[in-house]
Amino acid sequence: MTRYWHIWLFVIFASALIAGCRDKGEEAPSPTSQPEENGLPQPVPASQPEKTGLLLPSVSIACNPLIGGDQTGGGFYSVPVGKEGVYEIWTWREGTVVRSNAFARPKNVFNITIVQDEKYLGHGFRKGVNDAILVLNSFKTGEVVKEWKPPDGWEFQSIEAGMSSNGKFAAVVLAAKPTSDPDETERYRVGRIDLKTETLAWNGELSGNGAATIRRIAVSDDGRYIAVGGWNNGVALVDASAKKVLWSGRSPTEVSTGYVRFSSDGLTLYTAGSEGCVYTVDTITGRGRGRLWATDTGRSLYGHRISSLAISPDGRWLAAGTGPQGRVYLWDITSSAPKPRTLPHGGSTVFIVEFSPDSQRLASVANGTIKIWNVRN
């Protein structure tokens, strides 16, 4: 028996490989890029390939490899590798996404977050580093739409911003000016911006040294709740209506939580980070309701992490992009016992997942490709 150990090892390996391929399925034939007009890709009609138990990409779109990006309310934006200060805006159109615009960051604006298809928030300077303001700009016209000075005793050291899934609200964090007292606790304010009226209100105050690890900020669609993902490697939850912090912390099994998204009604918060697990949390109390594993084993895997989250507009679907394997996990969260479906984007870390406005399709972005998946059953 031991003389043929290498043969048995090969058989086991081959069987596992075949089983893995069977689970993933094959990608449907589709265009690898879109025809361009005036330098921008145009829509390609999305086909609807079917295979029992699997979701296959309806179209694969070539894009620049990216180092970051996030949702915009009508699509997403990406920050390409090797293109310093360039932001590309992708918009849902006819069942797929098109690169609808691209612009270069102005020299006096940093820490940009795209909040709508035509506007961005940024950390701007009037005269110098000590004269920082918050700006809402139009990247189509280049004009300043709105600007805000920090309140007395506070400063915009580094703008951290996020927004609601419906694109109606944004939130920012700013810091109190440091004093000469080395024992003074650092203080931060959380503010909400109504993007329709372009008004900014400060809604809660955080204290401690947790700002350096902030990764994502989310706002509920009604604008009431703000989740600061990554605060002290956990989450801080602010009630904007009551103007107070309801709770802060993280799961005891989680090393670092950075990604946050609200359910459609705002009463459930989904958090994720380094453990490859999506935690379902009660927004008001901070109590955990359950866990959804974005792994093939249903438990934590070393080096496997969640890198993006999205909730469909109809509240039915939750998607989590992961790295470094380049997989997307999809759950029907209206089910009493959600089970994940694995979408093999491939390549590397999935930086962005985003649902179409009709909740019928999902875009995943990684490794220089955008894949559009048919989500409907």
C-alpha positions in Angstrom: 0.0 0.0 0.0 2.7 2.5 0.9 4.5 1.8 -2.4 1.6 3.5 -4.2 1.1 6.4 -1.9 1.8 8.9 -4.6 -0.9 7.4 -6.9 -3.5 7.6 -4.2 -2.5 11.2 -3.4 -3.0 12.1 -7.1 -6.4 10.4 -7.2 -7.5 12.4 -4.1 -6.2 15.6 -5.4 -7.9 15.1 -8.8 -11.2 14.2 -7.2 -11.1 17.4 -5.0 -10.2 19.5 -8.1 -13.1 18.1 -10.1 -15.5 18.6 -7.2 -14.3 22.2 -6.8 -14.9 22.9 -10.5 -18.3 21.3 -10.4 -19.3 23.6 -7.5 -18.1 26.7 -9.3 -19.5 25.9 -12.7 -18.3 27.5 -16.0 -18.6 31.1 -16.9 -21.1 31.9 -19.7 -19.6 33.1 -23.0 -19.8 36.9 -23.0 -18.1 40.0 -24.4 -14.8 40.8 -22.7 -15.2 44.5 -23.2 -17.6 47.2 -24.4 -17.4 49.2 -27.6 -16.3 52.8 -26.9 -17.7 56.1 -28.0 -16.0 59.4 -27.1 -13.6 57.4 -24.9 -16.4 55.9 -22.8 -17.7 52.3 -23.0 -21.3 51.9 -24.1 -23.9 49.5 -22.7 -23.9 45.9 -23.8 -27.3 44.1 -23.4 -27.0 41.6 -20.6 -27.8 38.0 -21.5 -29.3 35.7 -19.0 -27.4 32.3 -19.0 -28.8 29.7 -16.7 -27.4 26.7 -15.0 -29.0 24.8 -12.2 -28.0 26.0 -8.8 -25.5 28.5 -10.2 -25.4 32.2 -11.0 -23.3 33.0 -14.0 -22.0 36.4 -15.2 -24.1 37.9 -17.9 -21.3 40.1 -19.1 -17.6 40.7 -18.3 -16.3 44.2 -18.8 -12.6 45.2 -19.0 -11.6 48.0 -16.6 -8.4 49.3 -15.0 -7.0 47.4 -12.0 -7.9 49.5 -9.0 -6.8 50.3 -5.5 -10.1 51.3 -4.1 -13.7 52.6 -4.7 -17.2 52.4 -3.2 -20.9 52.8 -4.0 -22.4 56.1 -5.2 -26.1 55.5 -4.9 -26.5 54.9 -8.7 -23.5 52.8 -9.3 -19.9 53.0 -8.0 -16.6 54.8 -8.4 -13.2 53.3 -8.8 -9.6 54.5 -8.2 -7.3 53.0 -10.8 -3.8 51.7 -10.1 -1.1 54.0 -11.5 -3.4 56.9 -12.2 -2.7 59.2 -9.3 -5.8 61.3 -8.4 -8.1 59.9 -11.1 -11.6 58.8 -10.3 -13.8 56.8 -12.6 -17.6 56.7 -12.2 -19.6 53.7 -13.3 -23.3 53.9 -13.7 -26.0 51.3 -14.1 -27.6 51.4 -17.5 -29.7 48.9 -19.4 -28.8 46.0 -17.0 -25.1 46.6 -17.1 -22.6 49.3 -16.0 -20.9 51.9 -18.1 -18.0 54.2 -17.3 -20.0 57.4 -17.4 -17.3 59.8 -16.3 -13.8 60.2 -15.1 -12.1 63.2 -13.6 -8.8 64.1 -12.0 -8.6 65.3 -8.4 -8.0 69.1 -8.1 -4.7 70.0 -6.5 -6.2 71.5 -3.4 -8.7 68.7 -2.6 -7.9 65.3 -0.9 -9.7 62.4 0.6 -12.4 62.4 -2.1 -15.6 60.4 -1.7 -18.1 60.3 -4.6 -21.5 60.9 -3.1 -23.6 61.1 -6.3 -23.1 60.6 -10.0 -22.1 64.3 -10.4 -20.8 65.3 -7.0 -18.1 64.5 -4.5 -17.1 65.4 -1.0 -13.5 66.3 -0.3 -11.0 67.7 2.1 -10.2 71.1 0.7 -7.7 73.9 1.5 -8.3 77.6 1.0 -4.8 78.9 1.8 -2.9 76.1 3.4 -3.0 73.0 5.6 -4.2 75.0 8.6 -7.2 76.4 6.6 -9.0 73.1 5.8 -12.7 73.0 4.8 -15.2 70.4 3.7 -16.3 70.9 0.1 -19.1 69.5 -2.0 -18.0 69.8 -5.6 -19.3 69.0 -9.1 -16.8 67.0 -11.0 -18.7 67.7 -14.3 -18.4 71.5 -14.1 -15.5 71.8 -11.6 -17.6 74.3 -9.6 -17.9 74.3 -5.8 -21.4 73.4 -4.9 -21.1 74.0 -1.1 -18.4 74.4 1.5 -18.3 74.2 5.2 -15.9 75.5 7.8 -15.2 73.5 10.9 -16.9 74.6 14.1 -14.7 76.6 16.5 -12.2 74.4 18.3 -12.5 71.7 15.6 -10.6 70.9 12.4 -10.8 68.9 9.3 -7.6 66.9 9.7 -8.6 64.1 7.4 -12.1 63.8 6.0 -13.7 60.4 6.5 -16.9 60.1 4.6 -19.6 57.6 3.7 -23.2 57.6 2.4 -26.6 55.9 2.4 -27.3 53.2 -0.2 -30.0 55.4 -1.8 -27.6 58.3 -2.3 -29.7 60.8 -0.2 -27.4 61.2 2.8 -23.7 61.3 3.6 -21.8 61.4 6.8 -18.4 62.7 7.9 -16.1 62.6 10.9 -13.9 65.6 12.1 -11.5 66.0 15.0 -11.2 68.5 17.8 -8.1 70.7 17.7 -5.3 69.1 19.8 -4.2 70.9 22.9 -0.9 71.1 24.8 -2.3 68.6 27.4 -0.8 65.2 26.6 -3.4 63.4 28.7 -6.4 64.9 27.0 -8.7 62.4 25.3 -9.1 62.8 21.6 -12.6 63.9 20.5 -14.3 63.5 17.2 -17.7 64.6 15.8 -19.9 62.7 13.5 -22.0 64.8 11.0 -24.7 64.1 8.5 -25.3 65.8 5.2 -28.6 66.0 3.5 -27.5 65.9 -0.1 -30.8 67.3 -1.4 -30.8 70.4 0.8 -27.0 70.5 1.1 -27.2 71.0 4.9 -24.7 69.6 7.4 -25.6 68.9 11.1 -23.4 67.5 13.8 -25.1 64.5 15.4 -22.8 62.8 17.9 -19.3 62.8 19.5 -16.8 60.0 19.9 -13.8 60.0 22.2 -10.7 57.9 22.3 -8.0 56.9 19.8 -10.2 54.9 17.4 -10.2 57.3 14.3 -7.0 55.9 12.8 -8.7 52.6 11.9 -11.9 54.0 10.3 -12.5 52.2 7.0 -16.1 52.7 5.9 -19.0 54.9 7.1 -22.6 54.0 6.3 -25.9 55.9 6.7 -29.3 54.3 6.9 -31.6 55.2 3.9 -33.8 57.4 6.1 -30.7 59.3 7.4 -31.3 58.4 11.1 -28.5 56.1 11.8 -24.7 56.4 11.1 -22.3 53.5 11.4 -18.6 54.3 11.7 -16.9 51.1 10.5 -13.4 50.6 11.8 -13.7 52.9 14.8 -11.2 51.4 17.3 -11.2 48.3 15.0 -14.9 47.9 15.7 -18.1 49.9 15.0 -19.6 53.1 16.5 -23.3 53.6 16.0 -24.8 57.1 16.1 -28.5 58.0 16.3 -28.5 61.3 14.2 -32.1 62.1 15.4 -31.2 61.8 19.1 -27.7 63.2 18.5 -26.0 60.6 20.6 -23.8 57.5 20.3 -25.9 54.4 21.0 -23.0 51.9 21.2 -19.6 51.0 20.1 -17.6 47.7 19.9 -17.0 44.6 17.9 -17.6 40.9 18.0 -15.3 39.1 20.5 -14.2 36.8 17.7 -13.4 39.6 15.2 -9.9 41.1 15.0 -10.8 44.1 12.9 -14.2 45.2 11.6 -14.2 47.8 8.8 -17.2 47.2 6.5 -20.7 48.3 7.4 -24.1 48.4 5.6 -27.6 48.9 6.8 -30.7 47.0 5.9 -33.3 48.8 3.8 -35.3 49.7 7.0 -32.2 50.7 8.9 -32.9 48.5 11.8 -30.3 45.9 11.1 -26.6 46.5 10.6 -24.3 44.1 8.7 -20.6 44.3 9.7 -17.6 42.4 8.4 -13.8 42.4 8.4 -10.9 40.1 8.9 -12.7 36.9 10.0 -14.5 36.1 6.7 -17.8 36.5 8.5 -20.8 38.9 8.2 -22.3 39.7 11.5 -26.0 40.6 11.8 -26.4 43.3 14.5 -29.4 45.0 16.0 -28.9 48.7 15.1 -30.4 50.1 18.2 -28.9 47.8 20.9 -25.8 46.5 19.2 -26.7 43.0 20.0 -25.6 40.2 17.6 -28.4 38.4 15.8 -26.5 35.9 13.8 -23.5 35.2 11.5 -23.2 34.5 7.8 -19.9 32.9 6.8 -18.3 34.0 3.6 -16.1 30.9 3.5 -16.4 27.5 1.9 -15.9 25.8 5.3 -18.4 27.8 7.4 -15.6 28.9 9.7 -12.8 31.4 9.9 -9.9 30.8 7.5 -6.4 32.3 8.0 -5.8 35.1 5.5 -9.4 35.1 4.1 -11.2 38.4 4.7 -14.2 40.3 3.6 -13.3 43.3 1.4 -16.7 44.8 0.4 -20.4 44.6 1.3 -23.7 45.5 -0.4 -27.4 45.2 0.3 -29.9 45.1 -2.6 -32.4 48.1 -2.8 -35.3 45.7 -2.3 -33.7 44.4 0.9 -33.6 40.8 -0.2 -29.9 40.2 -1.1 -26.7 40.6 0.8 -23.4 40.3 -1.1 -19.8 40.1 0.3 -16.7 40.4 -1.8 -13.6 38.6 -0.4 -9.9 38.4 -0.8 -7.4 37.3 -1.8 -9.3 34.5 -3.6 -11.6 36.8 -5.5 -14.9 35.3 -4.6 -18.3 36.8 -3.9 -20.8 35.3 -1.5 -24.5 36.0 -2.0 -27.4 35.4 0.5 -31.1 35.7 0.3 -31.5 37.4 3.7 -35.3 37.2 3.6 -34.9 33.4 4.1 -35.2 32.0 7.6 -31.9 30.2 7.1 -29.8 32.0 4.5 -27.3 29.8 2.7 -24.5 31.4 0.6 -24.0 31.0 -3.1 -20.5 31.4 -4.3 -19.7 33.6 -7.3 -16.2 33.0 -8.6 -15.1 36.4 -9.8 -11.5 35.2 -9.7 -8.1 37.0 -9.8 -7.8 38.8 -6.5 -9.5 40.9 -3.8 -13.0 42.0 -4.7 -12.9 45.7 -3.9 -16.5 46.5 -4.9 -19.9 44.8 -5.0 -22.9 46.8 -6.0 -26.6 45.8 -6.9 -28.5 47.3 -9.7 -31.4 49.7 -8.8 -33.9 47.0 -9.6 -32.1 44.4 -7.5 -31.9 42.0 -10.4 -28.2 42.2 -11.0 -24.9 42.4 -9.1 -21.6 43.9 -10.2 -18.4 42.7 -8.7 -15.0 44.4 -9.4 -11.6 42.9 -9.1 -8.4 42.3 -11.1 -9.2 44.6 -14.0 -12.6 43.2 -14.7 -16.2 44.0 -13.8 -18.6 41.0 -13.8 -22.4 41.5 -13.9 -24.3 38.6 -12.3 -28.0 37.8 -12.8 -29.4 37.6 -9.3 -33.0 36.7 -10.0 -34.0 33.1 -9.4 
